[in-house]
Amino acid sequence: MAGINMANKKQEINTLNVRMKKRRRVKQILVYGLLIVGAFFVMYPFIFMVMNSFKTGPEIMHHPNSLPDEISLRGYIGVFQSLNVFRLFLNTTFVATSVTIMSTIFSAMVAYGIIKTDIPGKKILFRIILGSLMIPEVILLVPRYMMMYTWEWINTYRVLIIPVAISAYNVFLLMQFMRQLEDSFLEAARIDGANEWQIFWKIAIPMSKPALSTVAILTFMGSWNDFLRPLLYIRDESLMTLQLALFQFKEAVPGQNLEQIWAATTMIAIPVVIIYLLLQKNFVKAFTGISLK
């Protein structure tokens, strides 16, 4: 009887294990199915853009959702013939890179100063930074433009770089990450005689690489895709960025040359995608805290 009971229990356990494995498989299938559907909806606009960039204008108009019948480079050739692409990429890269480097470094300095030092009034500074995030950008357009005009910064690189050299959002994001840094490392460095500047560069910055990469990605994307500020401040064609040139190009090119618009849009999007792919590991780490374990 004891042997029979043991056999029955083993059979019940095996049956239960089989059922649990089936449930897990069903859950996995559902999760992966939802992820695939979500990835499709996220990726489809990009695929749609790239696909249409290799079509002719009439084919885009009549069959926008289908694969190209024949690969056409007319759009890309037309873009290089109509625009000074090298100059536009140079301007946009210079502005986006300058803004990214300055905003990342300065925002990290402010975040470190508020979170990891004993400077007086840091609570007030923190509240001011948070409060600035509540102010709509539209409200600041007119006073900011008047300031730039008074300082004679209109139609210069400075107007696209200096006003956004530090970001309240980046400061807030880095502050949340630097709260997780172990104070014991910083205290040990202070005991060894390191000053705050050395601690910031040699300890805080290396430990904050995931968050800094995230800030760099978001800042670069925002600056690269910025359209409003170049539209407001830039007049000279030699200073135009890709987004502004694309807007004017779109207004000037007739409808039958639609392939040039799609080709130019694809060319603008590709660098941002490449930057993200290169830094995506650190981007994920910043939100999971892996680097601090």
SEFI-620796 format. One record per residue (C-alpha): residue number from 1; residue in three letters; y, z, x. Coordinates in Angstrom, 3 decimals. Example, Ala and Ser with C-alpha at 12.3 -4.5 7.8 and 13.67 -1.06 7.14 Angstrom:
<node pos="1" code="ALA" yy="-4.500" zz="7.800" xx="12.300"/>
<node pos="2" code="SER" yy="-1.060" zz="7.140" xx="13.670"/>
END
This chain:
<node pos="1" code="MET" yy="0.000" zz="0.000" xx="0.000"/>
<node pos="2" code="ALA" yy="2.358" zz="0.876" xx="2.817"/>
<node pos="3" code="GLY" yy="1.699" zz="-2.506" xx="4.420"/>
<node pos="4" code="ILE" yy="2.378" zz="-4.295" xx="1.149"/>
<node pos="5" code="ASN" yy="5.639" zz="-2.402" xx="0.663"/>
<node pos="6" code="MET" yy="6.752" zz="-3.218" xx="4.195"/>
<node pos="7" code="ALA" yy="5.948" zz="-6.898" xx="3.636"/>
<node pos="8" code="ASN" yy="7.884" zz="-6.887" xx="0.365"/>
<node pos="9" code="LYS" yy="10.889" zz="-5.259" xx="2.042"/>
<node pos="10" code="LYS" yy="10.825" zz="-7.804" xx="4.865"/>
<node pos="11" code="GLN" yy="10.635" zz="-10.600" xx="2.315"/>
<node pos="12" code="GLU" yy="13.583" zz="-9.146" xx="0.392"/>
<node pos="13" code="ILE" yy="15.584" zz="-8.795" xx="3.612"/>
<node pos="14" code="ASN" yy="14.797" zz="-12.390" xx="4.589"/>
<node pos="15" code="THR" yy="15.764" zz="-13.601" xx="1.122"/>
<node pos="16" code="LEU" yy="19.014" zz="-11.631" xx="1.305"/>
<node pos="17" code="ASN" yy="19.766" zz="-13.063" xx="4.756"/>
<node pos="18" code="VAL" yy="19.154" zz="-16.583" xx="3.495"/>
<node pos="19" code="ARG" yy="21.498" zz="-16.022" xx="0.559"/>
<node pos="20" code="MET" yy="24.185" zz="-14.593" xx="2.836"/>
<node pos="21" code="LYS" yy="23.866" zz="-17.572" xx="5.195"/>
<node pos="22" code="LYS" yy="24.200" zz="-19.970" xx="2.260"/>
<node pos="23" code="ARG" yy="27.307" zz="-18.154" xx="1.041"/>
<node pos="24" code="ARG" yy="28.803" zz="-18.282" xx="4.507"/>
<node pos="25" code="ARG" yy="28.113" zz="-22.001" xx="4.732"/>
<node pos="26" code="VAL" yy="29.681" zz="-22.586" xx="1.339"/>
<node pos="27" code="LYS" yy="32.758" zz="-20.590" xx="2.376"/>
<node pos="28" code="GLN" yy="32.960" zz="-22.499" xx="5.659"/>
<node pos="29" code="ILE" yy="32.677" zz="-25.810" xx="3.841"/>
<node pos="30" code="LEU" yy="35.450" zz="-24.801" xx="1.428"/>
<node pos="31" code="VAL" yy="37.704" zz="-23.555" xx="4.242"/>
<node pos="32" code="TYR" yy="37.179" zz="-26.661" xx="6.359"/>
<node pos="33" code="GLY" yy="37.661" zz="-28.841" xx="3.306"/>
<node pos="34" code="LEU" yy="41.010" zz="-27.205" xx="2.538"/>
<node pos="35" code="LEU" yy="42.042" zz="-27.461" xx="6.197"/>
<node pos="36" code="ILE" yy="41.163" zz="-31.161" xx="6.295"/>
<node pos="37" code="VAL" yy="43.112" zz="-31.824" xx="3.103"/>
<node pos="38" code="GLY" yy="46.091" zz="-29.843" xx="4.405"/>
<node pos="39" code="ALA" yy="45.961" zz="-31.633" xx="7.778"/>
<node pos="40" code="PHE" yy="45.889" zz="-34.985" xx="5.979"/>
<node pos="41" code="PHE" yy="49.016" zz="-34.187" xx="3.957"/>
<node pos="42" code="VAL" yy="50.773" zz="-32.936" xx="7.098"/>
<node pos="43" code="MET" yy="49.774" zz="-35.886" xx="9.276"/>
<node pos="44" code="TYR" yy="50.071" zz="-38.685" xx="6.725"/>
<node pos="45" code="PRO" yy="53.894" zz="-39.109" xx="6.998"/>
<node pos="46" code="PHE" yy="53.549" zz="-39.510" xx="10.776"/>
<node pos="47" code="ILE" yy="50.641" zz="-41.934" xx="10.409"/>
<node pos="48" code="PHE" yy="52.597" zz="-43.803" xx="7.721"/>
<node pos="49" code="MET" yy="55.570" zz="-44.111" xx="10.075"/>
<node pos="50" code="VAL" yy="53.564" zz="-45.332" xx="13.068"/>
<node pos="51" code="MET" yy="51.546" zz="-47.721" xx="10.902"/>
<node pos="52" code="ASN" yy="54.631" zz="-49.384" xx="9.439"/>
<node pos="53" code="SER" yy="56.287" zz="-49.674" xx="12.840"/>
<node pos="54" code="PHE" yy="53.689" zz="-52.336" xx="13.742"/>
<node pos="55" code="LYS" yy="54.273" zz="-54.400" xx="10.598"/>
<node pos="56" code="THR" yy="56.762" zz="-57.089" xx="9.747"/>
<node pos="57" code="GLY" yy="59.577" zz="-56.412" xx="7.305"/>
<node pos="58" code="PRO" yy="58.059" zz="-58.268" xx="4.312"/>
<node pos="59" code="GLU" yy="54.700" zz="-56.537" xx="4.829"/>
<node pos="60" code="ILE" yy="56.404" zz="-53.130" xx="4.873"/>
<node pos="61" code="MET" yy="58.180" zz="-53.950" xx="1.615"/>
<node pos="62" code="HIS" yy="55.098" zz="-55.208" xx="-0.229"/>
<node pos="63" code="HIS" yy="52.243" zz="-53.213" xx="1.361"/>
<node pos="64" code="PRO" yy="53.682" zz="-49.998" xx="2.842"/>
<node pos="65" code="ASN" yy="50.497" zz="-47.932" xx="2.428"/>
<node pos="66" code="SER" yy="48.006" zz="-50.376" xx="3.904"/>
<node pos="67" code="LEU" yy="47.016" zz="-50.993" xx="7.495"/>
<node pos="68" code="PRO" yy="48.889" zz="-53.855" xx="9.188"/>
<node pos="69" code="ASP" yy="47.236" zz="-57.232" xx="8.721"/>
<node pos="70" code="GLU" yy="48.322" zz="-58.137" xx="12.221"/>
<node pos="71" code="ILE" yy="49.845" zz="-55.931" xx="14.924"/>
<node pos="72" code="SER" yy="53.493" zz="-56.928" xx="15.288"/>
<node pos="73" code="LEU" yy="55.888" zz="-55.754" xx="18.001"/>
<node pos="74" code="ARG" yy="58.908" zz="-57.426" xx="16.427"/>
<node pos="75" code="GLY" yy="60.330" zz="-54.069" xx="15.415"/>
<node pos="76" code="TYR" yy="60.201" zz="-52.581" xx="18.927"/>
<node pos="77" code="ILE" yy="61.525" zz="-55.765" xx="20.524"/>
<node pos="78" code="GLY" yy="64.371" zz="-55.858" xx="18.005"/>
<node pos="79" code="VAL" yy="65.297" zz="-52.239" xx="18.755"/>
<node pos="80" code="PHE" yy="65.608" zz="-52.914" xx="22.490"/>
<node pos="81" code="GLN" yy="67.616" zz="-56.051" xx="21.812"/>
<node pos="82" code="SER" yy="70.021" zz="-54.347" xx="19.374"/>
<node pos="83" code="LEU" yy="70.476" zz="-50.909" xx="20.968"/>
<node pos="84" code="ASN" yy="70.974" zz="-49.518" xx="24.447"/>
<node pos="85" code="VAL" yy="67.765" zz="-47.515" xx="24.116"/>
<node pos="86" code="PHE" yy="67.760" zz="-46.219" xx="27.689"/>
<node pos="87" code="ARG" yy="71.273" zz="-44.809" xx="27.344"/>
<node pos="88" code="LEU" yy="70.501" zz="-43.249" xx="23.964"/>
<node pos="89" code="PHE" yy="67.343" zz="-41.586" xx="25.284"/>
<node pos="90" code="LEU" yy="69.243" zz="-40.368" xx="28.341"/>
<node pos="91" code="ASN" yy="72.020" zz="-38.833" xx="26.212"/>
<node pos="92" code="THR" yy="69.600" zz="-37.186" xx="23.789"/>
<node pos="93" code="THR" yy="67.326" zz="-35.892" xx="26.557"/>
<node pos="94" code="PHE" yy="70.272" zz="-34.465" xx="28.499"/>
<node pos="95" code="VAL" yy="71.699" zz="-32.696" xx="25.453"/>
<node pos="96" code="ALA" yy="68.347" zz="-31.427" xx="24.143"/>
<node pos="97" code="THR" yy="67.174" zz="-30.225" xx="27.574"/>
<node pos="98" code="SER" yy="70.480" zz="-28.483" xx="28.337"/>
<node pos="99" code="VAL" yy="70.535" zz="-26.753" xx="24.957"/>
<node pos="100" code="THR" yy="66.880" zz="-25.715" xx="25.299"/>
<node pos="101" code="ILE" yy="67.257" zz="-24.221" xx="28.788"/>
<node pos="102" code="MET" yy="70.515" zz="-22.404" xx="28.054"/>
<node pos="103" code="SER" yy="69.514" zz="-21.126" xx="24.631"/>
<node pos="104" code="THR" yy="66.110" zz="-19.910" xx="25.827"/>
<node pos="105" code="ILE" yy="67.493" zz="-18.055" xx="28.854"/>
<node pos="106" code="PHE" yy="70.577" zz="-16.584" xx="27.173"/>
<node pos="107" code="SER" yy="68.668" zz="-15.566" xx="24.050"/>
<node pos="108" code="ALA" yy="66.048" zz="-13.852" xx="26.221"/>
<node pos="109" code="MET" yy="68.785" zz="-11.960" xx="28.077"/>
<node pos="110" code="VAL" yy="70.323" zz="-10.694" xx="24.857"/>
<node pos="111" code="ALA" yy="66.938" zz="-9.773" xx="23.365"/>
<node pos="112" code="TYR" yy="65.903" zz="-7.877" xx="26.511"/>
<node pos="113" code="GLY" yy="69.234" zz="-6.088" xx="26.691"/>
<node pos="114" code="ILE" yy="68.989" zz="-4.868" xx="23.111"/>
<node pos="115" code="ILE" yy="65.305" zz="-3.922" xx="23.113"/>
<node pos="116" code="LYS" yy="64.596" zz="-2.658" xx="26.640"/>
<node pos="117" code="THR" yy="67.865" zz="-1.196" xx="27.932"/>
<node pos="118" code="ASP" yy="70.102" zz="1.701" xx="26.942"/>
<node pos="119" code="ILE" yy="73.346" zz="-0.212" xx="26.526"/>
<node pos="120" code="PRO" yy="75.764" zz="1.490" xx="24.125"/>
<node pos="121" code="GLY" yy="76.244" zz="-0.049" xx="20.703"/>
<node pos="122" code="LYS" yy="73.061" zz="-2.093" xx="20.747"/>
<node pos="123" code="LYS" yy="72.264" zz="-1.164" xx="17.150"/>
<node pos="124" code="ILE" yy="75.590" zz="-2.580" xx="16.063"/>
<node pos="125" code="LEU" yy="74.917" zz="-5.737" xx="18.086"/>
<node pos="126" code="PHE" yy="71.527" zz="-6.064" xx="16.448"/>
<node pos="127" code="ARG" yy="73.079" zz="-5.799" xx="12.988"/>
<node pos="128" code="ILE" yy="75.723" zz="-8.380" xx="13.877"/>
<node pos="129" code="ILE" yy="73.018" zz="-10.785" xx="15.045"/>
<node pos="130" code="LEU" yy="71.034" zz="-10.282" xx="11.848"/>
<node pos="131" code="GLY" yy="74.186" zz="-10.626" xx="9.764"/>
<node pos="132" code="SER" yy="75.067" zz="-13.941" xx="11.405"/>
<node pos="133" code="LEU" yy="71.757" zz="-15.360" xx="10.168"/>
<node pos="134" code="MET" yy="72.901" zz="-14.721" xx="6.599"/>
<node pos="135" code="ILE" yy="75.986" zz="-16.954" xx="6.925"/>
<node pos="136" code="PRO" yy="75.367" zz="-20.542" xx="5.720"/>
<node pos="137" code="GLU" yy="76.130" zz="-23.140" xx="8.378"/>
<node pos="138" code="VAL" yy="78.113" zz="-25.229" xx="5.885"/>
<node pos="139" code="ILE" yy="80.761" zz="-22.515" xx="5.624"/>
<node pos="140" code="LEU" yy="81.398" zz="-22.700" xx="9.385"/>
<node pos="141" code="LEU" yy="81.754" zz="-26.483" xx="9.625"/>
<node pos="142" code="VAL" yy="85.523" zz="-26.650" xx="9.098"/>
<node pos="143" code="PRO" yy="86.600" zz="-23.688" xx="11.291"/>
<node pos="144" code="ARG" yy="84.167" zz="-24.774" xx="14.004"/>
<node pos="145" code="TYR" yy="85.514" zz="-28.322" xx="13.936"/>
<node pos="146" code="MET" yy="89.090" zz="-27.028" xx="14.177"/>
<node pos="147" code="MET" yy="88.120" zz="-24.922" xx="17.189"/>
<node pos="148" code="MET" yy="86.509" zz="-27.873" xx="18.945"/>
<node pos="149" code="TYR" yy="89.519" zz="-30.058" xx="18.168"/>
<node pos="150" code="THR" yy="91.955" zz="-27.431" xx="19.486"/>
<node pos="151" code="TRP" yy="89.941" zz="-27.043" xx="22.680"/>
<node pos="152" code="GLU" yy="89.816" zz="-30.862" xx="23.076"/>
<node pos="153" code="TRP" yy="86.040" zz="-30.856" xx="23.118"/>
<node pos="154" code="ILE" yy="85.672" zz="-33.633" xx="20.546"/>
<node pos="155" code="ASN" yy="83.743" zz="-36.629" xx="21.881"/>
<node pos="156" code="THR" yy="82.307" zz="-34.748" xx="24.887"/>
<node pos="157" code="TYR" yy="78.897" zz="-33.420" xx="25.875"/>
<node pos="158" code="ARG" yy="80.292" zz="-29.888" xx="25.794"/>
<node pos="159" code="VAL" yy="80.682" zz="-29.928" xx="22.034"/>
<node pos="160" code="LEU" yy="76.970" zz="-30.675" xx="21.615"/>
<node pos="161" code="ILE" yy="75.774" zz="-28.063" xx="24.122"/>
<node pos="162" code="ILE" yy="78.032" zz="-25.020" xx="24.518"/>
<node pos="163" code="PRO" yy="78.366" zz="-23.935" xx="20.834"/>
<node pos="164" code="VAL" yy="74.562" zz="-23.753" xx="20.505"/>
<node pos="165" code="ALA" yy="73.868" zz="-22.344" xx="23.984"/>
<node pos="166" code="ILE" yy="72.688" zz="-19.146" xx="22.289"/>
<node pos="167" code="SER" yy="70.964" zz="-18.801" xx="18.937"/>
<node pos="168" code="ALA" yy="70.805" zz="-15.729" xx="16.720"/>
<node pos="169" code="TYR" yy="67.427" zz="-16.864" xx="15.398"/>
<node pos="170" code="ASN" yy="66.038" zz="-17.209" xx="18.935"/>
<node pos="171" code="VAL" yy="67.379" zz="-13.770" xx="19.836"/>
<node pos="172" code="PHE" yy="65.732" zz="-12.265" xx="16.771"/>
<node pos="173" code="LEU" yy="62.408" zz="-13.988" xx="17.507"/>
<node pos="174" code="LEU" yy="62.380" zz="-12.857" xx="21.134"/>
<node pos="175" code="MET" yy="63.353" zz="-9.333" xx="20.147"/>
<node pos="176" code="GLN" yy="60.282" zz="-9.054" xx="17.940"/>
<node pos="177" code="PHE" yy="58.063" zz="-10.217" xx="20.802"/>
<node pos="178" code="MET" yy="59.674" zz="-8.020" xx="23.465"/>
<node pos="179" code="ARG" yy="59.120" zz="-4.945" xx="21.313"/>
<node pos="180" code="GLN" yy="55.428" zz="-5.381" xx="22.158"/>
<node pos="181" code="LEU" yy="55.976" zz="-5.298" xx="25.932"/>
<node pos="182" code="GLU" yy="54.608" zz="-2.123" xx="27.499"/>
<node pos="183" code="ASP" yy="57.439" zz="0.125" xx="28.674"/>
<node pos="184" code="SER" yy="55.130" zz="1.549" xx="31.352"/>
<node pos="185" code="PHE" yy="55.389" zz="-1.694" xx="33.354"/>
<node pos="186" code="LEU" yy="59.174" zz="-1.604" xx="33.187"/>
<node pos="187" code="GLU" yy="59.353" zz="2.084" xx="34.092"/>
<node pos="188" code="ALA" yy="57.036" zz="1.563" xx="37.048"/>
<node pos="189" code="ALA" yy="59.327" zz="-1.182" xx="38.323"/>
<node pos="190" code="ARG" yy="62.382" zz="1.057" xx="37.900"/>
<node pos="191" code="ILE" yy="60.663" zz="3.833" xx="39.848"/>
<node pos="192" code="ASP" yy="59.929" zz="1.320" xx="42.631"/>
<node pos="193" code="GLY" yy="63.660" zz="0.620" xx="42.853"/>
<node pos="194" code="ALA" yy="63.935" zz="-2.637" xx="40.917"/>
<node pos="195" code="ASN" yy="67.174" zz="-3.199" xx="39.012"/>
<node pos="196" code="GLU" yy="67.330" zz="-4.546" xx="35.456"/>
<node pos="197" code="TRP" yy="67.966" zz="-8.098" xx="36.630"/>
<node pos="198" code="GLN" yy="64.816" zz="-8.070" xx="38.784"/>
<node pos="199" code="ILE" yy="62.778" zz="-6.462" xx="35.996"/>
<node pos="200" code="PHE" yy="63.970" zz="-9.106" xx="33.557"/>
<node pos="201" code="TRP" yy="63.063" zz="-12.065" xx="35.761"/>
<node pos="202" code="LYS" yy="59.903" zz="-10.753" xx="37.433"/>
<node pos="203" code="ILE" yy="58.297" zz="-8.766" xx="34.595"/>
<node pos="204" code="ALA" yy="59.813" zz="-9.450" xx="31.185"/>
<node pos="205" code="ILE" yy="60.064" zz="-13.230" xx="31.556"/>
<node pos="206" code="PRO" yy="56.472" zz="-13.804" xx="32.817"/>
<node pos="207" code="MET" yy="55.062" zz="-11.540" xx="30.086"/>
<node pos="208" code="SER" yy="57.120" zz="-13.348" xx="27.429"/>
<node pos="209" code="LYS" yy="56.049" zz="-16.898" xx="28.298"/>
<node pos="210" code="PRO" yy="54.355" zz="-17.555" xx="24.929"/>
<node pos="211" code="ALA" yy="57.446" zz="-16.503" xx="22.994"/>
<node pos="212" code="LEU" yy="59.727" zz="-18.391" xx="25.368"/>
<node pos="213" code="SER" yy="57.600" zz="-21.512" xx="24.936"/>
<node pos="214" code="THR" yy="57.871" zz="-21.152" xx="21.174"/>
<node pos="215" code="VAL" yy="61.641" zz="-20.779" xx="21.363"/>
<node pos="216" code="ALA" yy="61.834" zz="-23.757" xx="23.725"/>
<node pos="217" code="ILE" yy="59.783" zz="-25.944" xx="21.376"/>
<node pos="218" code="LEU" yy="61.806" zz="-25.032" xx="18.303"/>
<node pos="219" code="THR" yy="65.122" zz="-25.395" xx="20.129"/>
<node pos="220" code="PHE" yy="64.199" zz="-28.735" xx="21.677"/>
<node pos="221" code="MET" yy="63.029" zz="-30.090" xx="18.332"/>
<node pos="222" code="GLY" yy="66.178" zz="-28.893" xx="16.598"/>
<node pos="223" code="SER" yy="68.471" zz="-30.376" xx="19.235"/>
<node pos="224" code="TRP" yy="66.518" zz="-33.629" xx="19.530"/>
<node pos="225" code="ASN" yy="66.605" zz="-34.172" xx="15.768"/>
<node pos="226" code="ASP" yy="70.178" zz="-32.935" xx="15.311"/>
<node pos="227" code="PHE" yy="72.222" zz="-35.418" xx="13.325"/>
<node pos="228" code="LEU" yy="75.112" zz="-33.479" xx="11.820"/>
<node pos="229" code="ARG" yy="76.871" zz="-32.334" xx="14.998"/>
<node pos="230" code="PRO" yy="76.824" zz="-35.767" xx="16.699"/>
<node pos="231" code="LEU" yy="78.054" zz="-37.291" xx="13.439"/>
<node pos="232" code="LEU" yy="80.984" zz="-34.854" xx="13.300"/>
<node pos="233" code="TYR" yy="82.012" zz="-34.783" xx="16.953"/>
<node pos="234" code="ILE" yy="80.944" zz="-37.995" xx="18.709"/>
<node pos="235" code="ARG" yy="83.041" zz="-41.162" xx="18.573"/>
<node pos="236" code="ASP" yy="82.194" zz="-43.048" xx="21.742"/>
<node pos="237" code="GLU" yy="79.041" zz="-45.195" xx="21.711"/>
<node pos="238" code="SER" yy="78.261" zz="-44.177" xx="25.307"/>
<node pos="239" code="LEU" yy="77.826" zz="-40.546" xx="24.128"/>
<node pos="240" code="MET" yy="75.782" zz="-41.243" xx="21.007"/>
<node pos="241" code="THR" yy="72.394" zz="-39.625" xx="20.516"/>
<node pos="242" code="LEU" yy="69.327" zz="-41.295" xx="19.068"/>
<node pos="243" code="GLN" yy="69.755" zz="-39.829" xx="15.589"/>
<node pos="244" code="LEU" yy="73.358" zz="-40.979" xx="15.272"/>
<node pos="245" code="ALA" yy="72.576" zz="-44.422" xx="16.677"/>
<node pos="246" code="LEU" yy="69.648" zz="-44.764" xx="14.273"/>
<node pos="247" code="PHE" yy="71.926" zz="-43.925" xx="11.352"/>
<node pos="248" code="GLN" yy="74.474" zz="-46.562" xx="12.336"/>
<node pos="249" code="PHE" yy="71.683" zz="-48.988" xx="13.148"/>
<node pos="250" code="LYS" yy="70.228" zz="-48.461" xx="9.702"/>
<node pos="251" code="GLU" yy="73.587" zz="-49.155" xx="8.084"/>
<node pos="252" code="ALA" yy="74.110" zz="-52.315" xx="10.128"/>
<node pos="253" code="VAL" yy="70.686" zz="-53.957" xx="10.052"/>
<node pos="254" code="PRO" yy="69.900" zz="-56.045" xx="6.954"/>
<node pos="255" code="GLY" yy="66.874" zz="-55.297" xx="4.811"/>
<node pos="256" code="GLN" yy="64.722" zz="-58.130" xx="6.161"/>
<node pos="257" code="ASN" yy="64.671" zz="-56.392" xx="9.588"/>
<node pos="258" code="LEU" yy="63.200" zz="-53.208" xx="8.192"/>
<node pos="259" code="GLU" yy="60.529" zz="-53.107" xx="10.915"/>
<node pos="260" code="GLN" yy="63.214" zz="-52.192" xx="13.457"/>
<node pos="261" code="ILE" yy="64.073" zz="-49.045" xx="11.531"/>
<node pos="262" code="TRP" yy="60.447" zz="-47.891" xx="11.511"/>
<node pos="263" code="ALA" yy="59.995" zz="-48.759" xx="15.187"/>
<node pos="264" code="ALA" yy="63.123" zz="-46.821" xx="16.174"/>
<node pos="265" code="THR" yy="62.040" zz="-43.827" xx="14.072"/>
<node pos="266" code="THR" yy="58.637" zz="-43.795" xx="15.763"/>
<node pos="267" code="MET" yy="60.189" zz="-43.982" xx="19.218"/>
<node pos="268" code="ILE" yy="62.400" zz="-40.990" xx="18.409"/>
<node pos="269" code="ALA" yy="59.494" zz="-38.897" xx="17.076"/>
<node pos="270" code="ILE" yy="57.019" zz="-39.498" xx="19.920"/>
<node pos="271" code="PRO" yy="58.731" zz="-37.313" xx="22.624"/>
<node pos="272" code="VAL" yy="58.828" zz="-34.280" xx="20.310"/>
<node pos="273" code="VAL" yy="55.128" zz="-34.691" xx="19.529"/>
<node pos="274" code="ILE" yy="54.306" zz="-34.901" xx="23.242"/>
<node pos="275" code="ILE" yy="56.330" zz="-31.746" xx="24.022"/>
<node pos="276" code="TYR" yy="54.529" zz="-29.855" xx="21.266"/>
<node pos="277" code="LEU" yy="51.080" zz="-30.983" xx="22.445"/>
<node pos="278" code="LEU" yy="51.874" zz="-29.806" xx="25.973"/>
<node pos="279" code="LEU" yy="53.048" zz="-26.355" xx="24.854"/>
<node pos="280" code="GLN" yy="50.984" zz="-25.739" xx="21.728"/>
<node pos="281" code="LYS" yy="48.727" zz="-23.097" xx="23.355"/>
<node pos="282" code="ASN" yy="51.679" zz="-20.876" xx="24.164"/>
<node pos="283" code="PHE" yy="53.127" zz="-21.627" xx="20.729"/>
<node pos="284" code="VAL" yy="50.022" zz="-20.125" xx="19.109"/>
<node pos="285" code="LYS" yy="49.890" zz="-17.167" xx="21.508"/>
<node pos="286" code="ALA" yy="53.428" zz="-16.116" xx="20.563"/>
<node pos="287" code="PHE" yy="52.294" zz="-15.406" xx="17.010"/>
<node pos="288" code="THR" yy="48.931" zz="-13.857" xx="17.832"/>
<node pos="289" code="GLY" yy="49.925" zz="-11.507" xx="20.656"/>
<node pos="290" code="ILE" yy="47.040" zz="-12.773" xx="22.827"/>
<node pos="291" code="SER" yy="49.111" zz="-12.661" xx="25.989"/>
<node pos="292" code="LEU" yy="49.732" zz="-8.946" xx="25.631"/>
<node pos="293" code="LYS" yy="46.091" zz="-7.902" xx="25.474"/>
END
